[in-house]
Amino acid sequence: MTDHSGASRRPGSLATIEIAKDYLNFSAGHFTIFSATERENLHGHNWRVGCEIETPIGDDGLCFDYGRAKKALMALCDQLDEKVLLPTQSPHLRIEEGTPYLLAHYGAEAIPFLPRDVLLLPLANITVEALAGWFVEALLADPSLPQEAITGLRVRVSSGTEQWASRYWCAS
């Protein structure tokens, strides 16, 4: 097997690259929706992100230029930074756009936001486990990463000290 750089890859010779940089973080507000009648109050976190990429090792002793993965993760963190994150796929939340405000309808509540302060995400909830999955999907869709060489991908997201969730994808 040969990747786009021309380096030969041996099947079964895998390495895991772990990326956990201090700059892989974002500050964002959210509320977790527990049911049609129970949700958290709006609050924020200083979220942290880490990533493990499993990939074959080339004859040159390299997996790939994982600086590209760092840049991709940083760009994703930048998208989320200083935003209120709202899920678009929750059965309990309806988003109304088109007025001077974006309204998040939850039960009898209409919660107003300035549209510039909100990022709508195609998730059912804004939780560490859902955000970890969002990062996995975004990395798998990133054209700057060597998709053909990635055999496993784990992203972990933290909303506080020692409180992490991770999602794993495996090429099978």
Buried (B, 14 or more C-beta within 10 A) or exposed (E): EEBEEEBEBEEEEBEEBEBEBEEBBBEBBBBBBEEEEEBEEEEBBEBBBBBBBBBBBBEEEBBBEBEEBBBBBBEBBEEBEEBBBBBEEBEBBEBEEEEEBBBBEBEEEEBEBEEEEBBBBEBBBBBBBBBBBBBBBBBEEBEEBBEBBBBBBBBBBBBEEEEBBBBBBEEE
